[in-house]
């Protein structure tokens, strides 16, 4: 299996834009082995460049559906391997991507070479199986909500906001004098925000339960509701970015294929992941949505270097 160092050397010894040639070579090799349509969805969220960029550039967004349309164009198979490396993003965008993919493919296998978190976990739960390595992680699905503040937009867990409302209510009931202390805080939230948080939590849990029972457990005991409830339990996970490894994923009942059980598959998946990571490192490419034939969409953002 080619390591990341091997692939870096391979790219650097070739001509400009060779990272695309090398990445596509490994994608085609993976497809040739599995005989399944193959799509890479990779973002630069683990890159050192990210702290200087808005997080939405590497998030699951509504614009991604156009990338998937470009990547699916011309593909004829009814089985898909979807390689996911993403921090997550919009629940609504994930829902639209799932609807689109499931209209075309009878069987989808999510492959998680390192991290598929939040909304990317939701997409993985809409697949028939999930391939994870010993190093791979999915994440909690408790939704994050964005709201305007005096200093610009802010993002916070919907569960945390609901907890804050409940704390305010309890403290004010106990001691009405605290109302003035809470007023400034609560006034930061737009009208209807509490209901929006409640709806987002309910929707994320409901959609994952629905997808799990419809696809992963289509011919088995329905476990979707229990798994979705656990994944959405902010009190259980404590942090939205908490990694859920392969052992825990199996324990909660997800249908998991250990990547290490098929050495030839592992030897083809990891070079694709490494080649994509190198593309993010060496270029301004923040997001790749690409099929095994080299077609798809790429989000490139020029990065301005700060002064030392």
ZAMARGU-4260 file (C-alpha; in steps of 0.2 Angstrom, whole numbers, plus 5000, padded with zeros to 4 digits):
<rodrens>
0) 5000/5000/5000 | 5006/5017/4996 | 5009/5028/5011 | 5006/5047/5012 | 5025/5050/5010
5) 5025/5038/4995 | 5011/5048/4987 | 5019/5065/4991 | 5035/5059/4983 | 5026/5053/4968
10) 5017/5069/4966 | 5032/5080/4968 | 5043/5071/4956 | 5030/5074/4942 | 5024/5090/4933
15) 5012/5103/4939 | 4994/5098/4943 | 5001/5080/4946 | 4991/5079/4962 | 4975/5077/4951
20) 4983/5064/4940 | 4989/5054/4955 | 4973/5055/4965 | 4962/5050/4950 | 4974/5035/4947
25) 4970/5029/4964 | 4952/5032/4963 | 4951/5022/4946 | 4961/5008/4955 | 4948/5007/4969
30) 4934/5007/4956 | 4943/4993/4946 | 4944/4983/4962 | 4926/4985/4968 | 4917/4987/4952
35) 4906/4999/4960 | 4903/5018/4956 | 4915/5027/4967 | 4913/5045/4973 | 4926/5055/4984
40) 4919/5068/4995 | 4934/5076/5004 | 4936/5093/5012 | 4952/5102/5019 | 4944/5103/5037
45) 4960/5095/5044 | 4971/5107/5035 | 4983/5119/5044 | 4975/5132/5032 | 4958/5131/5040
50) 4960/5143/5055 | 4962/5157/5042 | 4946/5152/5032 | 4927/5152/5036 | 4921/5135/5041
55) 4907/5135/5028 | 4920/5132/5015 | 4923/5114/5021 | 4905/5111/5027 | 4891/5101/5019
60) 4881/5115/5010 | 4867/5116/4997 | 4879/5120/4984 | 4886/5102/4986 | 4871/5095/4977
65) 4878/5102/4961 | 4895/5094/4964 | 4886/5077/4966 | 4876/5080/4950 | 4892/5083/4941
70) 4900/5068/4949 | 4885/5056/4945 | 4883/5062/4927 | 4887/5047/4915 | 4889/5034/4929
75) 4878/5018/4925 | 4880/5007/4940 | 4867/5004/4954 | 4880/5002/4968 | 4890/5016/4975
80) 4905/5018/4986 | 4905/5035/4994 | 4921/5040/5002 | 4917/5053/5016 | 4929/5065/5024
85) 4920/5080/5031 | 4916/5089/5048 | 4898/5090/5043 | 4887/5105/5040 | 4869/5108/5035
90) 4856/5096/5040 | 4845/5101/5025 | 4859/5099/5013 | 4863/5082/5019 | 4845/5078/5017
95) 4845/5083/4999 | 4861/5074/4995 | 4854/5058/5003 | 4837/5060/4993 | 4847/5062/4977
100) 4859/5048/4979 | 4846/5035/4985 | 4835/5039/4970 | 4850/5032/4959 | 4858/5019/4969
105) 4850/5003/4976 | 4865/5000/4987 | 4877/5013/4995 | 4892/5009/5005 | 4900/5024/5015
110) 4918/5023/5017 | 4926/5033/5032 | 4945/5034/5029 | 4947/5046/5044 | 4932/5057/5050
115) 4914/5059/5044 | 4906/5070/5058 | 4889/5078/5061 | 4880/5079/5045 | 4892/5068/5037
120) 4888/5055/5050 | 4870/5057/5045 | 4874/5054/5027 | 4883/5038/5032 | 4868/5032/5042
125) 4858/5034/5026 | 4869/5020/5018 | 4867/5001/5018 | 4884/4999/5027 | 4898/5009/5034
130) 4917/5005/5031 | 4928/5010/5046 | 4946/5007/5050 | 4953/5006/5067 | 4958/5024/5066
135) 4941/5030/5058 | 4927/5040/5067 | 4910/5046/5065 | 4902/5059/5077 | 4886/5065/5086
140) 4872/5072/5076 | 4866/5085/5088 | 4862/5100/5077 | 4872/5116/5077 | 4862/5132/5074
145) 4869/5149/5068 | 4861/5165/5074 | 4865/5184/5072 | 4873/5193/5087 | 4880/5211/5089
150) 4897/5205/5084 | 4892/5195/5069 | 4885/5177/5067 | 4888/5164/5080 | 4886/5145/5080
155) 4881/5134/5095 | 4874/5117/5099 | 4855/5118/5099 | 4855/5107/5115 | 4866/5120/5124
160) 4854/5134/5119 | 4839/5124/5125 | 4848/5120/5142 | 4852/5139/5144 | 4833/5143/5141
165) 4829/5130/5154 | 4842/5136/5166 | 4835/5154/5164 | 4818/5149/5167 | 4822/5139/5183
170) 4833/5153/5190 | 4820/5167/5187 | 4806/5156/5195 | 4817/5153/5210 | 4822/5171/5211
175) 4814/5184/5200 | 4828/5197/5203 | 4839/5186/5191 | 4827/5191/5176 | 4837/5207/5173
180) 4853/5197/5172 | 4846/5184/5160 | 4837/5197/5149 | 4853/5203/5140 | 4858/5186/5136
185) 4841/5180/5130 | 4838/5195/5119 | 4853/5190/5108 | 4842/5176/5101 | 4830/5180/5087
190) 4811/5178/5089 | 4806/5160/5087 | 4824/5154/5091 | 4819/5142/5105 | 4806/5133/5093
195) 4819/5132/5079 | 4831/5123/5091 | 4818/5111/5096 | 4813/5108/5078 | 4832/5105/5073
200) 4835/5092/5086 | 4819/5083/5082 | 4822/5083/5063 | 4840/5077/5065 | 4835/5062/5076
205) 4820/5058/5065 | 4829/5058/5049 | 4843/5047/5055 | 4830/5035/5062 | 4821/5035/5046
210) 4836/5032/5035 | 4843/5018/5046 | 4827/5008/5046 | 4824/5011/5027 | 4842/5006/5021
215) 4854/4999/5034 | 4840/4989/5043 | 4829/4986/5028 | 4828/4967/5030 | 4833/4966/5048
220) 4827/4971/5066 | 4823/4990/5066 | 4836/4999/5077 | 4835/5016/5069 | 4826/5025/5083
225) 4837/5019/5097 | 4853/5022/5087 | 4848/5040/5082 | 4843/5044/5100 | 4860/5039/5106
230) 4869/5049/5092 | 4859/5064/5096 | 4861/5064/5115 | 4872/5079/5118 | 4872/5074/5137
235) 4880/5058/5132 | 4894/5065/5121 | 4897/5081/5130 | 4905/5089/5114 | 4899/5090/5096
240) 4916/5084/5089 | 4918/5069/5100 | 4925/5054/5089 | 4915/5038/5089 | 4926/5024/5084
245) 4923/5008/5076 | 4920/4998/5092 | 4907/5010/5098 | 4899/5011/5081 | 4897/4992/5082
250) 4891/4992/5100 | 4877/5004/5096 | 4871/4992/5082 | 4877/5001/5066 | 4881/4989/5052
255) 4900/4991/5051 | 4913/4983/5039 | 4930/4984/5046 | 4942/4991/5033 | 4956/4980/5039
260) 4946/4964/5035 | 4949/4967/5017 | 4968/4971/5015 | 4966/4974/4996 | 4952/4986/4999
265) 4962/4995/5012 | 4977/4996/5001 | 4966/5005/4988 | 4955/5016/5000 | 4969/5024/5010
270) 4980/5030/4995 | 4964/5039/4989 | 4962/5048/5005 | 4981/5052/5006 | 4981/5059/4989
275) 4965/5070/4992 | 4974/5076/5008 | 4989/5081/4998 | 4979/5090/4986 | 4971/5100/5000
280) 4989/5104/5007 | 4997/5108/4990 | 4983/5118/4982 | 4969/5130/4986 | 4957/5116/4984
285) 4945/5116/5000 | 4933/5103/4994 | 4933/5089/4981 | 4918/5079/4975 | 4925/5068/4961
290) 4920/5051/4953 | 4932/5037/4948 | 4932/5044/4930 | 4939/5061/4936 | 4923/5071/4934
295) 4915/5081/4948 | 4917/5098/4956 | 4931/5107/4966 | 4930/5122/4977 | 4946/5132/4976
300) 4949/5147/4987 | 4964/5158/4986 | 4972/5160/5003 | 4980/5176/5008 | 4995/5174/5018
305) 4997/5185/5034 | 5012/5194/5038 | 5025/5186/5050
</rodrens>
